[in-house]
Amino acid sequence: SISDYDRSISLKNEYSQAYKNRALANYGLSNFQQAANDMAIVVSRGQSGLEEFTILGLSKFKLKDFKSALDPLTKAIDLGNADAQVYAARGN
């Protein structure tokens, strides 16, 4: 599945959904750096919501980049994420 997203991105770089899907797949495989990189692309393109901020923040948290995790985790909570893992990662 990740190779399919790689191919989609190589064919159509502006396809943000492929970056998001690849980020979700990488997150599920504990490839947190790749997940954070791809989700950062999605967020930078303005296509961000609760799921995007959650995955970006949790990926950065798992990489022990706590300072960078704070903003996306806060945005995820502001958008309605009530998951205990998100609150714990943010420090509340």
C-alpha positions in Angstrom: 0.0 0.0 0.0 2.8 2.5 0.8 4.3 1.7 -2.6 1.0 2.6 -4.2 1.0 5.9 -2.5 4.6 6.5 -3.6 3.6 5.8 -7.2 0.6 8.2 -6.9 2.8 10.9 -5.5 5.4 10.4 -8.2 2.7 10.8 -10.9 0.8 13.7 -9.3 2.9 15.5 -6.7 0.1 17.9 -5.8 -2.3 15.0 -4.7 -2.5 15.7 -1.0 -4.7 12.7 -0.3 -1.9 10.4 -1.3 0.4 12.1 1.2 -2.2 11.8 3.9 -2.9 8.1 3.2 0.8 7.3 3.1 1.2 9.2 6.4 -1.6 7.1 8.0 0.0 3.9 6.7 3.4 4.8 8.0 2.0 5.8 11.4 0.3 2.4 11.6 3.7 0.8 10.9 5.4 3.0 13.5 7.4 4.9 10.8 6.8 8.1 12.7 9.3 10.3 10.8 7.8 9.4 7.5 4.3 10.0 8.9 5.3 13.4 10.3 7.0 14.4 7.0 4.0 13.5 4.9 1.4 15.0 7.2 3.4 18.2 7.5 3.1 18.5 3.7 -0.7 18.0 3.9 -1.0 20.6 6.7 1.2 23.1 4.8 -1.2 22.9 1.9 -4.0 24.0 4.0 -5.8 20.7 3.9 -5.8 20.1 7.6 -8.3 19.0 10.2 -8.6 17.0 13.3 -7.1 13.8 11.8 -4.2 15.6 10.2 -3.2 17.5 13.3 -3.6 14.4 15.5 -1.3 12.3 13.4 1.2 15.0 12.9 1.3 15.8 16.6 1.4 12.2 17.8 4.1 11.3 15.3 6.3 14.2 16.5 5.6 13.1 20.1 6.6 9.6 19.4 9.8 11.0 17.9 10.4 12.8 21.2 10.1 16.2 19.4 7.8 17.4 22.2 8.1 21.1 21.4 7.0 20.6 17.7 4.2 18.2 18.8 2.5 20.8 21.0 1.0 23.0 18.3 -0.6 20.3 16.2 -1.9 18.5 19.3 -3.4 21.7 20.6 -5.1 22.3 17.2 -6.4 18.7 17.3 -7.9 19.3 20.7 -9.4 22.6 19.6 -11.0 20.8 16.7 -12.7 18.3 19.0 -10.3 15.5 19.6 -11.0 14.2 23.1 -8.8 11.2 22.9 -6.9 10.6 26.1 -3.7 9.8 24.2 -3.7 13.3 22.6 -4.2 15.0 25.9 -1.5 12.9 27.5 0.9 13.7 24.7 0.2 17.3 25.0 0.8 17.2 28.7 -2.8 17.8 30.0 
